[in-house]
Amino acid sequence: MGISVGKKVGNAVRRNRVKRVIREEFWALEDRVSSTSDYVVVARPDLGNLLGSEGSQALRAQIEELLPSPTSKEGTV
């Protein structure tokens, strides 16, 4: 998994917090993450504000939208 957080998100402390929260929320959904896929998360400037106002649950909801559902048979043959 790769994470890109640009300077527009905030200072180094805020960028590192955003990266840490992304990692935590992404791996909290580990059962939906494919071990054969690579993931790259690019944090946009508004993500820092989202985390400040709505917390990490808002980020988890955004990540859930991108991952296949747990009942999905995507990628199996």
C-alpha positions, 0 to 999 in steps of 0.5 A: 500500500502506498500513501501520498500526502502532499504539502497542501494537506498541512504541515508535517505533523498534520500530514503524518497524522493523516497518513497514520489514520489512512493506514489504520482505517485501511487495515481495519477493513483487512477482510476486504483487501485483496492480497494480490492487489496493490493500493495507492491512496492519494490524500487530497487537501480537504482530507485534513479538514474532513478528519478534523470535522467528522473523524476517522469514520468518515474516512473509513466510509470513503475507503469502504466505497472503493473496496469490493464488498465482503460477499463479492466474488470479484477476482475469483475464477 
